[in-house]
Amino acid sequence: MPADLTDLHAELRAVARGLLGKAGPGAAFDWPSATASGWLGLEVPEALGGADATFAEVAVVLQEMGRAAARGPYLGTAVLGAGTLSLLEAGPGRDALLGRIAAGDAVVALALPGEQESADTVPFRIEATPAGRRLSGRAEFVPDAAEAARLLLPARDPGGALVIVDAGTRTPGLGVDAQPVLDATRGFGHVTADGAEVPGSSVRRFRGDPGDAVRRLAERAAAGVACDSLGLAEAMLDATVAYAGVREQFGRPIGSFQAVKHACADMLVRVSVARRLVAAAVRGLAGTGPGDPGTAAAVSMAKAYACDAAVEVAGTAMQLHGGFGYTWESGVHVFLKRAALNRSLFGSPAAHRALLAGRYPRTR
């Protein structure tokens, strides 16, 4: 990475860590401060009020959000929402919505099912009927859908499309319901469409092949969750090492015991490997076009390993904190529940390993 970008990322990381760390684990971060810092418009073109940056800068914020276990619609709006709109053909409506995202005036949600195992899944379809075009389909575990002002619905039709819906307007046949999860730091929704009317003004087209665009968005979602998992694993490693240095048993810090040293060393190895894999996935998404097979493989490796590692690291952190680790006051449970949900979102580790295995021919 060029030195100027390394310095930029270090500064961005320091600002994000300072801002997100004020509230404590599981707390909502300051949305106006995030807007003023430019986080929401990192990938928005400069002409529309954004920073004209790449996914590499977004990944820095995502990692720090995981480190703080911060609560807020950043994944749905700035990562998936802005990323989706950037893949559409330019137009006044698209540009206006991107500008509102950068200004912090719009919360949007991309209805890409969080439970999906395949990057080729398009959850909605547009059908021509005597009464006009109608939208049908469903998507579950959609990040930030319940609080979004605009819904972005990928749909199959002859040319591939994205339907943009005003969530505040009661549209017959379209429903959005909050979907409770064990992790209290994020919000998800269940989006259904059953013959909802599709006005021509609400339909947008992707630039290039729509199938590649949807796959690119699925890769972006998986990589975003991997960044979050890396951040929370780093937080658990740091907290555990600090605790082991001050907690005493038999008149000495527990960090001096060989078993604790080995456990912390194992945590460090898992975090270090995850960091390298996530960095490779981020570089791919920031520097390649849609459909690049190398990027797809890097994302699958990062998602499978980093999310598995985060669950293991958070679980070990709870054990090494002793009885205190199992209390509500320790805060470890916040990270463990977030890590467990991350592991399931946008493809399980087993599903991503299967995708990687499919790249190699079978031999006898």
GULUM-794992 format. One record per residue (C-alpha): residue number from 1; x, y, z. Coordinates in nm, 2 decimals. Layout:
BEGIN
@pos: NUM, px: X, py: Y, pz: Z
...
END
This chain:
BEGIN
@pos: 1, px: 0.00, py: 0.00, pz: 0.00
@pos: 2, px: 0.14, py: 0.35, pz: -0.09
@pos: 3, px: 0.27, py: 0.54, pz: 0.21
@pos: 4, px: 0.02, py: 0.82, pz: 0.16
@pos: 5, px: -0.27, py: 0.57, pz: 0.18
@pos: 6, px: -0.12, py: 0.41, pz: 0.49
@pos: 7, px: -0.10, py: 0.74, pz: 0.66
@pos: 8, px: -0.46, py: 0.82, pz: 0.56
@pos: 9, px: -0.59, py: 0.49, pz: 0.69
@pos: 10, px: -0.40, py: 0.53, pz: 1.02
@pos: 11, px: -0.56, py: 0.88, pz: 1.07
@pos: 12, px: -0.90, py: 0.75, pz: 0.97
@pos: 13, px: -0.86, py: 0.46, pz: 1.21
@pos: 14, px: -0.75, py: 0.68, pz: 1.50
@pos: 15, px: -1.05, py: 0.91, pz: 1.45
@pos: 16, px: -1.29, py: 0.63, pz: 1.42
@pos: 17, px: -1.15, py: 0.45, pz: 1.73
@pos: 18, px: -1.17, py: 0.77, pz: 1.94
@pos: 19, px: -1.53, py: 0.84, pz: 1.83
@pos: 20, px: -1.67, py: 0.49, pz: 1.85
@pos: 21, px: -1.49, py: 0.41, pz: 2.18
@pos: 22, px: -1.66, py: 0.69, pz: 2.37
@pos: 23, px: -2.00, py: 0.52, pz: 2.40
@pos: 24, px: -1.88, py: 0.17, pz: 2.50
@pos: 25, px: -1.97, py: -0.18, pz: 2.36
@pos: 26, px: -2.31, py: -0.21, pz: 2.21
@pos: 27, px: -2.40, py: 0.16, pz: 2.22
@pos: 28, px: -2.53, py: 0.36, pz: 1.92
@pos: 29, px: -2.26, py: 0.57, pz: 1.77
@pos: 30, px: -2.30, py: 0.94, pz: 1.71
@pos: 31, px: -2.46, py: 0.96, pz: 1.36
@pos: 32, px: -2.40, py: 1.34, pz: 1.31
@pos: 33, px: -2.04, py: 1.31, pz: 1.41
@pos: 34, px: -2.00, py: 1.02, pz: 1.16
@pos: 35, px: -2.16, py: 1.23, pz: 0.89
@pos: 36, px: -1.93, py: 1.52, pz: 0.98
@pos: 37, px: -1.63, py: 1.29, pz: 0.96
@pos: 38, px: -1.73, py: 1.19, pz: 0.61
@pos: 39, px: -1.78, py: 0.82, pz: 0.68
@pos: 40, px: -2.12, py: 0.80, pz: 0.51
@pos: 41, px: -2.00, py: 0.94, pz: 0.19
@pos: 42, px: -1.66, py: 0.77, pz: 0.16
@pos: 43, px: -1.74, py: 0.60, pz: -0.17
@pos: 44, px: -1.98, py: 0.87, pz: -0.30
@pos: 45, px: -1.84, py: 1.09, pz: -0.58
@pos: 46, px: -1.69, py: 1.42, pz: -0.47
@pos: 47, px: -1.94, py: 1.61, pz: -0.70
@pos: 48, px: -2.22, py: 1.47, pz: -0.49
@pos: 49, px: -2.07, py: 1.56, pz: -0.15
@pos: 50, px: -1.87, py: 1.25, pz: -0.09
@pos: 51, px: -1.50, py: 1.17, pz: -0.06
@pos: 52, px: -1.46, py: 0.97, pz: -0.38
@pos: 53, px: -1.27, py: 0.70, pz: -0.19
@pos: 54, px: -1.28, py: 0.32, pz: -0.22
@pos: 55, px: -1.39, py: 0.02, pz: -0.02
@pos: 56, px: -1.04, py: 0.01, pz: 0.14
@pos: 57, px: -1.14, py: 0.33, pz: 0.34
@pos: 58, px: -1.48, py: 0.19, pz: 0.42
@pos: 59, px: -1.32, py: -0.13, pz: 0.55
@pos: 60, px: -1.12, py: 0.08, pz: 0.81
@pos: 61, px: -1.44, py: 0.21, pz: 0.95
@pos: 62, px: -1.61, py: -0.13, pz: 0.95
@pos: 63, px: -1.32, py: -0.28, pz: 1.14
@pos: 64, px: -1.34, py: -0.01, pz: 1.40
@pos: 65, px: -1.72, py: -0.06, pz: 1.43
@pos: 66, px: -1.66, py: -0.42, pz: 1.50
@pos: 67, px: -1.39, py: -0.34, pz: 1.76
@pos: 68, px: -1.64, py: -0.11, pz: 1.94
@pos: 69, px: -1.94, py: -0.34, pz: 1.87
@pos: 70, px: -2.11, py: -0.02, pz: 1.77
@pos: 71, px: -2.48, py: 0.00, pz: 1.69
@pos: 72, px: -2.60, py: 0.19, pz: 1.38
@pos: 73, px: -2.72, py: 0.15, pz: 1.02
@pos: 74, px: -2.37, py: 0.19, pz: 0.87
@pos: 75, px: -2.36, py: -0.15, pz: 0.69
@pos: 76, px: -2.70, py: -0.11, pz: 0.53
@pos: 77, px: -2.66, py: 0.26, pz: 0.43
@pos: 78, px: -2.29, py: 0.34, pz: 0.36
@pos: 79, px: -2.16, py: 0.00, pz: 0.27
@pos: 80, px: -2.44, py: -0.18, pz: 0.08
@pos: 81, px: -2.67, py: 0.12, pz: 0.00
@pos: 82, px: -2.41, py: 0.35, pz: -0.15
@pos: 83, px: -2.22, py: 0.06, pz: -0.30
@pos: 84, px: -2.54, py: -0.05, pz: -0.49
@pos: 85, px: -2.63, py: 0.30, pz: -0.61
@pos: 86, px: -2.27, py: 0.34, pz: -0.74
@pos: 87, px: -2.33, py: 0.04, pz: -0.97
@pos: 88, px: -2.64, py: 0.19, pz: -1.13
@pos: 89, px: -2.66, py: 0.40, pz: -1.44
@pos: 90, px: -2.62, py: 0.77, pz: -1.35
@pos: 91, px: -2.93, py: 0.98, pz: -1.33
@pos: 92, px: -3.09, py: 1.26, pz: -1.12
@pos: 93, px: -3.27, py: 1.02, pz: -0.89
@pos: 94, px: -2.97, py: 0.81, pz: -0.82
@pos: 95, px: -2.74, py: 1.11, pz: -0.78
@pos: 96, px: -2.98, py: 1.28, pz: -0.54
@pos: 97, px: -3.01, py: 0.97, pz: -0.32
@pos: 98, px: -2.63, py: 0.93, pz: -0.31
@pos: 99, px: -2.60, py: 1.30, pz: -0.21
@pos: 100, px: -2.85, py: 1.24, pz: 0.07
@pos: 101, px: -2.66, py: 0.94, pz: 0.20
@pos: 102, px: -2.33, py: 1.14, pz: 0.21
@pos: 103, px: -2.51, py: 1.42, pz: 0.40
@pos: 104, px: -2.66, py: 1.18, pz: 0.65
@pos: 105, px: -3.01, py: 1.25, pz: 0.55
@pos: 106, px: -3.11, py: 0.91, pz: 0.43
@pos: 107, px: -3.10, py: 0.56, pz: 0.58
@pos: 108, px: -3.13, py: 0.30, pz: 0.30
@pos: 109, px: -3.13, py: -0.08, pz: 0.30
@pos: 110, px: -3.03, py: -0.33, pz: 0.02
@pos: 111, px: -3.27, py: -0.63, pz: 0.03
@pos: 112, px: -2.99, py: -0.88, pz: -0.01
@pos: 113, px: -3.09, py: -1.18, pz: 0.21
@pos: 114, px: -2.85, py: -1.21, pz: 0.50
@pos: 115, px: -2.91, py: -1.59, pz: 0.52
@pos: 116, px: -2.83, py: -1.66, pz: 0.16
@pos: 117, px: -2.56, py: -1.91, pz: 0.08
@pos: 118, px: -2.51, py: -1.82, pz: -0.29
@pos: 119, px: -2.39, py: -1.50, pz: -0.44
@pos: 120, px: -2.61, py: -1.55, pz: -0.74
@pos: 121, px: -2.94, py: -1.51, pz: -0.55
@pos: 122, px: -3.17, py: -1.24, pz: -0.67
@pos: 123, px: -3.46, py: -1.23, pz: -0.42
@pos: 124, px: -3.73, py: -1.05, pz: -0.62
@pos: 125, px: -3.87, py: -1.07, pz: -0.97
@pos: 126, px: -4.08, py: -0.84, pz: -1.18
@pos: 127, px: -4.37, py: -0.99, pz: -1.38
@pos: 128, px: -4.58, py: -0.84, pz: -1.65
@pos: 129, px: -4.95, py: -0.87, pz: -1.58
@pos: 130, px: -5.26, py: -0.72, pz: -1.75
@pos: 131, px: -5.27, py: -0.47, pz: -1.46
@pos: 132, px: -4.90, py: -0.36, pz: -1.51
@pos: 133, px: -4.57, py: -0.47, pz: -1.38
@pos: 134, px: -4.58, py: -0.64, pz: -1.04
@pos: 135, px: -4.31, py: -0.73, pz: -0.79
@pos: 136, px: -4.29, py: -1.05, pz: -0.59
@pos: 137, px: -4.03, py: -1.21, pz: -0.37
@pos: 138, px: -3.89, py: -1.21, pz: -0.02
@pos: 139, px: -3.56, py: -1.14, pz: 0.16
@pos: 140, px: -3.49, py: -1.22, pz: 0.53
@pos: 141, px: -3.23, py: -1.08, pz: 0.76
@pos: 142, px: -3.19, py: -0.76, pz: 0.56
@pos: 143, px: -2.95, py: -0.53, pz: 0.75
@pos: 144, px: -3.12, py: -0.21, pz: 0.87
@pos: 145, px: -3.44, py: -0.27, pz: 0.67
@pos: 146, px: -3.67, py: -0.19, pz: 0.96
@pos: 147, px: -3.54, py: 0.16, pz: 1.00
@pos: 148, px: -3.46, py: 0.25, pz: 0.64
@pos: 149, px: -3.64, py: 0.53, pz: 0.46
@pos: 150, px: -3.56, py: 0.37, pz: 0.12
@pos: 151, px: -3.55, py: 0.01, pz: 0.02
@pos: 152, px: -3.33, py: -0.11, pz: -0.27
@pos: 153, px: -3.48, py: -0.43, pz: -0.41
@pos: 154, px: -3.27, py: -0.63, pz: -0.67
@pos: 155, px: -3.51, py: -0.79, pz: -0.91
@pos: 156, px: -3.51, py: -1.03, pz: -1.21
@pos: 157, px: -3.66, py: -0.91, pz: -1.53
@pos: 158, px: -3.54, py: -0.92, pz: -1.89
@pos: 159, px: -3.27, py: -0.67, pz: -1.83
@pos: 160, px: -3.20, py: -0.70, pz: -1.46
@pos: 161, px: -3.32, py: -0.42, pz: -1.24
@pos: 162, px: -3.31, py: -0.25, pz: -0.90
@pos: 163, px: -3.64, py: -0.13, pz: -0.76
@pos: 164, px: -3.62, py: 0.17, pz: -0.53
@pos: 165, px: -3.91, py: 0.20, pz: -0.29
@pos: 166, px: -4.00, py: 0.47, pz: -0.04
@pos: 167, px: -4.04, py: 0.27, pz: 0.28
@pos: 168, px: -4.24, py: 0.54, pz: 0.44
@pos: 169, px: -4.52, py: 0.50, pz: 0.18
@pos: 170, px: -4.77, py: 0.23, pz: 0.23
@pos: 171, px: -4.74, py: 0.03, pz: -0.09
@pos: 172, px: -5.00, py: -0.25, pz: -0.13
@pos: 173, px: -4.84, py: -0.59, pz: -0.14
@pos: 174, px: -4.51, py: -0.47, pz: 0.01
@pos: 175, px: -4.42, py: -0.54, pz: 0.37
@pos: 176, px: -4.13, py: -0.47, pz: 0.60
@pos: 177, px: -4.11, py: -0.63, pz: 0.95
@pos: 178, px: -3.84, py: -0.61, pz: 1.21
@pos: 179, px: -3.66, py: -0.94, pz: 1.26
@pos: 180, px: -3.53, py: -0.99, pz: 1.62
@pos: 181, px: -3.19, py: -1.15, pz: 1.66
@pos: 182, px: -2.98, py: -1.24, pz: 1.96
@pos: 183, px: -2.73, py: -0.97, pz: 1.88
@pos: 184, px: -2.87, py: -0.65, pz: 2.01
@pos: 185, px: -2.61, py: -0.43, pz: 1.84
@pos: 186, px: -2.77, py: -0.46, pz: 1.49
@pos: 187, px: -3.11, py: -0.44, pz: 1.33
@pos: 188, px: -3.25, py: -0.66, pz: 1.06
@pos: 189, px: -3.58, py: -0.68, pz: 0.87
@pos: 190, px: -3.79, py: -0.92, pz: 0.67
@pos: 191, px: -3.90, py: -0.77, pz: 0.33
@pos: 192, px: -4.18, py: -0.93, pz: 0.13
@pos: 193, px: -4.34, py: -0.83, pz: -0.20
@pos: 194, px: -4.66, py: -1.00, pz: -0.31
@pos: 195, px: -4.78, py: -0.85, pz: -0.64
@pos: 196, px: -4.67, py: -0.49, pz: -0.54
@pos: 197, px: -4.71, py: -0.24, pz: -0.82
@pos: 198, px: -4.38, py: -0.13, pz: -0.99
@pos: 199, px: -4.40, py: 0.23, pz: -1.12
@pos: 200, px: -4.16, py: 0.29, pz: -1.41
@pos: 201, px: -4.00, py: 0.57, pz: -1.21
@pos: 202, px: -3.89, py: 0.33, pz: -0.94
@pos: 203, px: -3.69, py: 0.10, pz: -1.17
@pos: 204, px: -3.32, py: 0.16, pz: -1.22
@pos: 205, px: -3.07, py: -0.04, pz: -1.43
@pos: 206, px: -2.72, py: -0.16, pz: -1.34
@pos: 207, px: -2.42, py: -0.06, pz: -1.55
@pos: 208, px: -2.30, py: -0.36, pz: -1.73
@pos: 209, px: -2.41, py: -0.72, pz: -1.65
@pos: 210, px: -2.67, py: -0.72, pz: -1.37
@pos: 211, px: -2.56, py: -1.07, pz: -1.26
@pos: 212, px: -2.21, py: -0.95, pz: -1.21
@pos: 213, px: -2.34, py: -0.65, pz: -1.01
@pos: 214, px: -2.54, py: -0.87, pz: -0.77
@pos: 215, px: -2.24, py: -1.10, pz: -0.72
@pos: 216, px: -2.03, py: -0.79, pz: -0.65
@pos: 217, px: -2.27, py: -0.67, pz: -0.39
@pos: 218, px: -2.28, py: -1.02, pz: -0.22
@pos: 219, px: -1.90, py: -1.01, pz: -0.21
@pos: 220, px: -1.91, py: -0.66, pz: -0.06
@pos: 221, px: -2.16, py: -0.78, pz: 0.21
@pos: 222, px: -1.95, py: -1.08, pz: 0.30
@pos: 223, px: -1.63, py: -0.88, pz: 0.31
@pos: 224, px: -1.79, py: -0.61, pz: 0.52
@pos: 225, px: -1.90, py: -0.87, pz: 0.78
@pos: 226, px: -1.54, py: -1.02, pz: 0.77
@pos: 227, px: -1.40, py: -0.67, pz: 0.85
@pos: 228, px: -1.64, py: -0.64, pz: 1.14
@pos: 229, px: -1.54, py: -0.98, pz: 1.27
@pos: 230, px: -1.17, py: -0.89, pz: 1.25
@pos: 231, px: -1.23, py: -0.58, pz: 1.45
@pos: 232, px: -1.42, py: -0.75, pz: 1.73
@pos: 233, px: -1.16, py: -1.03, pz: 1.75
@pos: 234, px: -0.89, py: -0.77, pz: 1.79
@pos: 235, px: -1.09, py: -0.61, pz: 2.07
@pos: 236, px: -1.13, py: -0.94, pz: 2.25
@pos: 237, px: -0.76, py: -1.02, pz: 2.22
@pos: 238, px: -0.65, py: -0.68, pz: 2.36
@pos: 239, px: -0.91, py: -0.70, pz: 2.64
@pos: 240, px: -0.80, py: -1.05, pz: 2.74
@pos: 241, px: -0.43, py: -0.97, pz: 2.74
@pos: 242, px: -0.49, py: -0.66, pz: 2.95
@pos: 243, px: -0.71, py: -0.86, pz: 3.19
@pos: 244, px: -0.45, py: -1.14, pz: 3.22
@pos: 245, px: -0.19, py: -0.88, pz: 3.32
@pos: 246, px: -0.38, py: -0.75, pz: 3.62
@pos: 247, px: -0.60, py: -1.04, pz: 3.74
@pos: 248, px: -0.41, py: -1.23, pz: 4.01
@pos: 249, px: -0.44, py: -1.59, pz: 4.13
@pos: 250, px: -0.21, py: -1.75, pz: 4.39
@pos: 251, px: -0.03, py: -1.42, pz: 4.43
@pos: 252, px: 0.07, py: -1.37, pz: 4.07
@pos: 253, px: -0.10, py: -1.24, pz: 3.74
@pos: 254, px: -0.28, py: -1.52, pz: 3.56
@pos: 255, px: -0.10, py: -1.41, pz: 3.24
@pos: 256, px: 0.22, py: -1.57, pz: 3.39
@pos: 257, px: 0.06, py: -1.92, pz: 3.38
@pos: 258, px: 0.16, py: -2.13, pz: 3.08
@pos: 259, px: -0.19, py: -2.24, pz: 2.99
@pos: 260, px: -0.31, py: -1.87, pz: 2.97
@pos: 261, px: 0.00, py: -1.78, pz: 2.77
@pos: 262, px: -0.07, py: -2.05, pz: 2.52
@pos: 263, px: -0.44, py: -1.95, pz: 2.49
@pos: 264, px: -0.35, py: -1.59, pz: 2.42
@pos: 265, px: -0.09, py: -1.70, pz: 2.17
@pos: 266, px: -0.35, py: -1.90, pz: 1.99
@pos: 267, px: -0.58, py: -1.60, pz: 1.98
@pos: 268, px: -0.30, py: -1.39, pz: 1.84
@pos: 269, px: -0.23, py: -1.64, pz: 1.56
@pos: 270, px: -0.60, py: -1.65, pz: 1.46
@pos: 271, px: -0.63, py: -1.27, pz: 1.46
@pos: 272, px: -0.30, py: -1.23, pz: 1.26
@pos: 273, px: -0.41, py: -1.48, pz: 0.99
@pos: 274, px: -0.76, py: -1.32, pz: 0.97
@pos: 275, px: -0.60, py: -0.98, pz: 0.93
@pos: 276, px: -0.40, py: -1.09, pz: 0.63
@pos: 277, px: -0.70, py: -1.26, pz: 0.46
@pos: 278, px: -0.93, py: -0.97, pz: 0.52
@pos: 279, px: -0.66, py: -0.73, pz: 0.38
@pos: 280, px: -0.64, py: -0.94, pz: 0.06
@pos: 281, px: -1.02, py: -0.93, pz: 0.02
@pos: 282, px: -1.04, py: -0.56, pz: 0.07
@pos: 283, px: -0.76, py: -0.50, pz: -0.18
@pos: 284, px: -0.95, py: -0.70, pz: -0.43
@pos: 285, px: -1.28, py: -0.52, pz: -0.38
@pos: 286, px: -1.11, py: -0.18, pz: -0.39
@pos: 287, px: -0.91, py: -0.25, pz: -0.70
@pos: 288, px: -1.09, py: -0.48, pz: -0.94
@pos: 289, px: -1.40, py: -0.48, pz: -1.14
@pos: 290, px: -1.71, py: -0.70, pz: -1.09
@pos: 291, px: -1.68, py: -1.07, pz: -1.14
@pos: 292, px: -1.31, py: -1.10, pz: -1.08
@pos: 293, px: -1.25, py: -1.47, pz: -0.98
@pos: 294, px: -0.95, py: -1.38, pz: -0.76
@pos: 295, px: -1.15, py: -1.13, pz: -0.56
@pos: 296, px: -1.43, py: -1.38, pz: -0.51
@pos: 297, px: -1.18, py: -1.64, pz: -0.38
@pos: 298, px: -1.02, py: -1.38, pz: -0.15
@pos: 299, px: -1.36, py: -1.27, pz: -0.01
@pos: 300, px: -1.46, py: -1.64, pz: 0.06
@pos: 301, px: -1.13, py: -1.71, pz: 0.24
@pos: 302, px: -1.17, py: -1.39, pz: 0.45
@pos: 303, px: -1.53, py: -1.45, pz: 0.53
@pos: 304, px: -1.49, py: -1.82, pz: 0.62
@pos: 305, px: -1.18, py: -1.77, pz: 0.83
@pos: 306, px: -1.23, py: -1.44, pz: 1.00
@pos: 307, px: -1.58, py: -1.51, pz: 1.11
@pos: 308, px: -1.49, py: -1.85, pz: 1.25
@pos: 309, px: -1.19, py: -1.70, pz: 1.42
@pos: 310, px: -1.39, py: -1.42, pz: 1.58
@pos: 311, px: -1.63, py: -1.67, pz: 1.75
@pos: 312, px: -1.33, py: -1.88, pz: 1.88
@pos: 313, px: -1.14, py: -1.57, pz: 2.00
@pos: 314, px: -1.45, py: -1.43, pz: 2.18
@pos: 315, px: -1.53, py: -1.76, pz: 2.33
@pos: 316, px: -1.17, py: -1.80, pz: 2.46
@pos: 317, px: -1.19, py: -1.44, pz: 2.59
@pos: 318, px: -1.50, py: -1.53, pz: 2.80
@pos: 319, px: -1.32, py: -1.83, pz: 2.94
@pos: 320, px: -1.00, py: -1.64, pz: 3.03
@pos: 321, px: -1.20, py: -1.37, pz: 3.20
@pos: 322, px: -1.31, py: -1.64, pz: 3.44
@pos: 323, px: -1.64, py: -1.59, pz: 3.62
@pos: 324, px: -1.64, py: -1.22, pz: 3.54
@pos: 325, px: -1.65, py: -1.30, pz: 3.17
@pos: 326, px: -1.99, py: -1.46, pz: 3.21
@pos: 327, px: -2.14, py: -1.15, pz: 3.37
@pos: 328, px: -2.34, py: -0.88, pz: 3.20
@pos: 329, px: -2.10, py: -0.62, pz: 3.33
@pos: 330, px: -1.80, py: -0.76, pz: 3.15
@pos: 331, px: -1.94, py: -0.69, pz: 2.80
@pos: 332, px: -1.78, py: -1.00, pz: 2.65
@pos: 333, px: -2.12, py: -1.14, pz: 2.57
@pos: 334, px: -2.19, py: -0.84, pz: 2.34
@pos: 335, px: -1.89, py: -0.94, pz: 2.12
@pos: 336, px: -1.96, py: -1.31, pz: 2.13
@pos: 337, px: -2.32, py: -1.27, pz: 2.01
@pos: 338, px: -2.22, py: -1.03, pz: 1.74
@pos: 339, px: -1.94, py: -1.28, pz: 1.63
@pos: 340, px: -2.19, py: -1.57, pz: 1.62
@pos: 341, px: -2.43, py: -1.37, pz: 1.40
@pos: 342, px: -2.15, py: -1.26, pz: 1.17
@pos: 343, px: -2.06, py: -1.62, pz: 1.11
@pos: 344, px: -2.40, py: -1.69, pz: 0.97
@pos: 345, px: -2.46, py: -1.38, pz: 0.76
@pos: 346, px: -2.40, py: -1.37, pz: 0.38
@pos: 347, px: -2.28, py: -1.73, pz: 0.36
@pos: 348, px: -2.17, py: -1.96, pz: 0.64
@pos: 349, px: -1.80, py: -2.07, pz: 0.66
@pos: 350, px: -1.90, py: -2.41, pz: 0.52
@pos: 351, px: -2.07, py: -2.24, pz: 0.22
@pos: 352, px: -1.77, py: -2.03, pz: 0.14
@pos: 353, px: -1.53, py: -2.32, pz: 0.17
@pos: 354, px: -1.75, py: -2.51, pz: -0.07
@pos: 355, px: -1.72, py: -2.22, pz: -0.32
@pos: 356, px: -1.35, py: -2.23, pz: -0.28
@pos: 357, px: -1.34, py: -2.61, pz: -0.33
@pos: 358, px: -1.55, py: -2.57, pz: -0.65
@pos: 359, px: -1.26, py: -2.38, pz: -0.81
@pos: 360, px: -1.05, py: -2.69, pz: -0.82
@pos: 361, px: -1.13, py: -3.00, pz: -1.04
@pos: 362, px: -1.19, py: -3.33, pz: -0.87
@pos: 363, px: -0.92, py: -3.59, pz: -0.90
@pos: 364, px: -0.93, py: -3.96, pz: -0.84
END
